[in-house]
């Protein structure tokens, strides 16, 4: 009952504040001072530039702009802090310097208003670097109070729904997304330096392929056909390799109609990279290089803390075959089984959770890894040599029946990258697509569809190729210390409140 009363009181107080701010705006407009009519303001300096190099700015006149985050009225002089893109700085406003009318206008401004200030850089008696204003301009009126009035924006779901406010009042959130931009920029810079080219491939596809995932389905009205939001960029990028673009990559959104949790969102960002004339070993070296460089850029070191673990991202990363990993953590050697039946008996012995009564030893090996190993891999580890059953786009490992040249990178118990020595045998590839189609017909809605255009392209000949996909969102989580994917997506998928 008390909570309901408090909620009603807060709502009434908020409505009163909203009306007060609208009345202030109306008064400004009636006096010919409508802030929304201002189309440009010539800012010449950011707060951080002044704070980081005070000696160069002391006594100089600067013009800054930003959102007013605090205000202290002290009779004929007042202090305020304004927040811009790079930080915040104090301003000192004195009635005798800006004029009586301007000072009255300033006192009427609200927390959250966006203002421009021209003044002289100085230090207060307490030593705080500040700007002594000689002109203050209201650039945009904030008609809604910032949430500090109600003890800050702390509710997680509300933060994601009101990301604009979250960015205003939580500096660490802004920092995370600035770091995300730097990470993506560094990946591009490094790949371009290595002579890769960035390409763009279709988001709408006639077949959902390139990964094992449930797609989103839409309909193209003009063509009158169902289409699928892409679940991977792989097949189009490998068609570029066939065409002679020997080093290509794409950073882009993928869409998978699957569950949502701390590491999964229906739309997410990956980078896929393909390089002709190399293999999955080449992709391991490239992966180590990119991740360590990005970590060093945003953290100043390759040694970080994440989810309570001390993680060392200094290359080289550990390498461990899937079979050896299962032997180490589950004491089971599926590859030593001569038949699938023998492998199924081994699965029972180690209490492997599997409902498929016809599961092959390769499928059981992969399940055993998922259940007994994955969450135990804390330091960066390339798990290599996967079963062919769950690697339909990967080249077989020579001399090891049923195994492919594939790896996944695991850190802190989660997957961060997936890479192959790419399958370039068009006959084998079509056969694996057919097998996937049969699985789909049995009810596996995550099995791949046959992509005829890709199969035909492969028949023209694709050179030996290494390919890798890295989850950008998870990488940003790792390098910024965030444990929920929603904290590294500006606008995560949310269920509508209505």
PADO-726532 format. One record per residue (C-alpha): x, y, z. Coordinates in steps of 0.001 Angstrom, whole numbers, plus 500000, padded with zeros to 6 digits. Layout:
<recs>
XYZ ...
</recs>
This chain:
<recs>
500000500000500000 502808502408500928 504581501619497635 501418502495495679 501064505793497533 504727506639496876 504314505776493192 501278508054492867 503107510878494653 506114510516492377 503851510551489324 502104513707490525 505431515391491254 506728514429487816 503619515843486128 504063519120488008 507703519339486904 506749518605483312 504206521415483365 506637523866484961 509184523233482212 506588523647479490 505496526927481058 509120528108481017 509394527218477340 506182529074476543 507500532152478367 510744532030476351 508846531728473099 506577534623473984 509698536732474635 511215535796471277 513826533487472845 512679530127471489 515754527842471882 514483525490469182 514915528222466572 518712528128467003 520146526098464128 523882526324464824 526338527035467613 530056527461467001 531738525415469711 535539525452469464 536662523390472476 535725520225474382 535876519964478170 538541517235478151 540873519355476024 540840522059478696 541122519663481631 543970517695480062 546023520717478997 545152523536481390 548403525396480938 547692525833477220 544178527183477881 544637529248481037 543398532804480498 542140532049476981 538594532523475752 536843529316474717 533372528329473585 531950525055474867 528540523419474685 526793520573476468 524063519462478838 523777521182482211 524091518447484865 524174520553488038 523569524150489111 524248526114492305 522680529572492542 524590531866494905 522969535299494656 524848537366492093 527061534482490979 526417530804490261 528194527595489360 527103524797487025 528586521734485358 528015520940481721 528539517543480105 529803517237476545 530910514283474414 534323514056476056 533603514874479694 532286517615481965 533552520961483186 532456523614485666 531256527024484553 531102530171486675 528364532663485810 528375536148487353 525541538646486910 527884541592486365 529671539761483515 526733538375481532 524205541119482293 521139541165484504 518695539791481896 520989536962480816 521706536068484433 517978535878485184 517547533619482146 520391531417483358 518867531085486845 515618529935485212 517364527211483229 516870523607484340 519135520620484868 519171518810481545 519028521949479383 521619522098476614 523601525322476743 526493527045475032 529044528995477048 531755531437476005 534237532454478667 537766532531480052 539513529440481424 540652529782485049 540968527894488340 538723528549491313 540075529096494795 539594525376495437 541698524586492374 538915523355490067 539471524139486397 536491526184485240 535201528611482621 534335532155483725 531356532845481463 530750536072479620 527876534650477557 525439531760478146 523032530597475427 520131528176475854 520373525844472840 517683523294473681 515107523134476455 514825519863478378 511120519315478967 511595516185481059 513740516034484232 516692513690484379 516195510683486668 518491511895489432 515339513538490767 514156510011491522 517532508654492699 519023507863489321 518335505478486478 519244502149488083 516531499712486974 518222497493484369 515228497071482061 514401500776482254 518014501574481346 517784499501478169 514409500987477209 515566504548477897 519099504262476536 519288507984475745 518841508829479417 521144505968480417 523903507497478293 523357510913479867 523426509933483525 525787506933483519 529272507901482274 530500504280482275 527794503408479735 529051506077477344 532572504784477878 531529501239476940 530067502332473617 533010504577472838 535268501577473437 533041499450471217 533496501918468374 537265501890468918 537354498074468873 535506497881465556 537687500641464113 540870498851465194 539727495587463610 539047497402460346 542345499264460521 544363496112461096 542609494097458383 542958496905455876 546652497070456801 546866493341455975 545379494001452515 541865492751453252 538937494576451694 535598495210453365 532535494147451374 528770494170451886 526495491190451323 522675490877451308 520663490877454510 517664489340452713 518294485825451410 516221483271449514 517725480460451631 518806480445455278 522253478907455198 525828479328456354 525084478389459974 522908476141462092 520232478519463353 516515479249463182 515915482179460811 513487485076460788 511108484814457835 509652487746455910 507808488121452599 508760490043449478 505508491369448034 506682492131444499 508399488772443982 505734487032446093 508301484849447833 509315484217451423 512773485484452294 515035485079455297 517049487578457310 520606486337457089 521895484007459777 525483484265458453 527493486134455834 529675483126455066 528383481836451743 528331485212449999 531824486022451255 533166482708449946 531583483509446585 533801486624446659 536811484326447166 535706482273444154 535550485521442194 539168486371442963 538767488771445901 541339486851447911 541020488653451253 537562489851452269 535681490653455455 532334492035456567 531231493494459880 527476493235459958 524261492347461707 523020488749461775 519529487641462789 518620484395464525 515129483614465803 516307481981468994 516361482437472760 517539485503474651 519914485439477598 523037487155478904 525034486286475763 522308486042473089 520207488687471330 518050488009468240 520135490468466226 523844490722466826 527070491814465158 529833489591463856 532835489923461648 533520487170459125 536931487081457460 538087484907454540 541602484539453179 542633482459450189 545651480134450345 545645479690454120 543951477321456582 542545477293460100 546043477680461560 546351480986459706 542988482012461143 544207481231464675 547141483588464247 544899486296462812 542381485856465636 545065486170468342 546445489244466658 543095491053466385 541873490292469910 545148491152471642 545450494421469695 541899495468470577 542436494613474240 545659496622474362 543923499573472690 541030499917475135 542666498596478313 546344499436477902 547247495799478626 546448492282477429 545784491100480988 542256491771482187 539698490721484785 536442489282483521 533575487637485424 535864487149488418 538695485586486388 542179486895485600 542407486504481813 545638486764479814 545024487609476161 548693487667475250 549380485471472162 549810482624471574 546584481107472919 546407477461474016 545400474787471456 543451471660472411 541671469112470221 538017468495471031 538772464803471552 541612465528473994 539433468056475823 536692465469476363 539277462896477452 540701465412479920 537437466645481454 535048463690480956 537485460782480875 535920459524477638 537549458760474278 534825458732471633 537237458573468692 538597455290470009 535139453732469618 535007451502466557 531231451801466079 528487454312466829 526832451737469087 530005451514471149 530051455317471364 526430455344472572 527341452907475336 530226455185476328 527804458108476430 525591456219478864 528590455384481019 529490459071481476 525789460056481865 525735462176478728 522366463838478223 521289462789474708 517793461878473468 518955460775470000 519024456953470003 520860456938466652 523517459529467526 526897459007465854 530164459073467757 530950462464466219 527686463943467445 528229462415470890 531764463828471031 530415467327470362 527652466899472971 530156465682475538 532285468749474895 529274471053475360 528208469394478598 531509468618480297 534178470943478902 533051474319477572 532425476111480866 535813474966482222 537904476731479554 538815479979481276 542068481103479629 541838481673475844 541871478260474190 541469477214470576 539492473963470605 540360472333467287 539355469383465081 535569469081465218 533367466183464052 532102466385460490 528499465977461701 528340469498463102 530750471120460642 528972471037457261 531099473793455705 534519472576456845 537302470697455075 537985467175456375 541203466628458322 543502464448456255 544171461048457813 541597461444460623 538231459976459571 535144461914460633 537093464996461776 537315468444460187 539799471323460336 537688473598462494 538271475506465719 536316477581468170 537880480030470602 536747479776474231 537436482325476961 535884482392480441 533639479479479474 532124481138476386 532705480880472642 534159483955470924 535161482762467449 534473479955464988 536828479144462111 537430476587459376 539731475404456718 536926476019454255 535411473123452334 536076473741448629 535039470350447232 531719471106445491 530611467464445441 531295466951449143 529677470306449908 526461469431448072 526333466079449861 526606467795453243 523886470279452281 521658467346451332 522337465771454718 521388469053456391 518207469227454302 517296465716455462 517801466793459076 515569469795458418 512895467543456928 512975465491460139 512096468611462124 515450470270462850 514562473900462053 518168474954462698 519583472741459945 520854474558456833 518979474915453580 520644474085450264 522066477242448702 522133476439444996 523876479683444038 526734478887446396 526990475287445193 527212476492441600 529837479101442468 531919476442444207 531920474367441020 533941477110439302 536712476435441804 537615478030445141 541256478052446284 542212476602449680 540771479151452094 540706479923455794 537658481608457268 536682482897460701 533719484502462396 534163486534465593 531244487740467716 531742491487468066 529221491853470896 530823489147473029 534288490512472296 533188493960473458 531701492389476595 535013490704477329 537146493786476739 534876496171478678 534075493845481581 530347493620480841 528583490307481540 525315490958479669 525057491430475925 522403494088476538 525073496304478077 527042496425474810 524052496868472470 522781500418472309 519240499248471700 518786495577472652 515627493726471650 512902494330474254 509342493114474558 506958496077473996 505396497337477211 501976497373475556 
</recs>
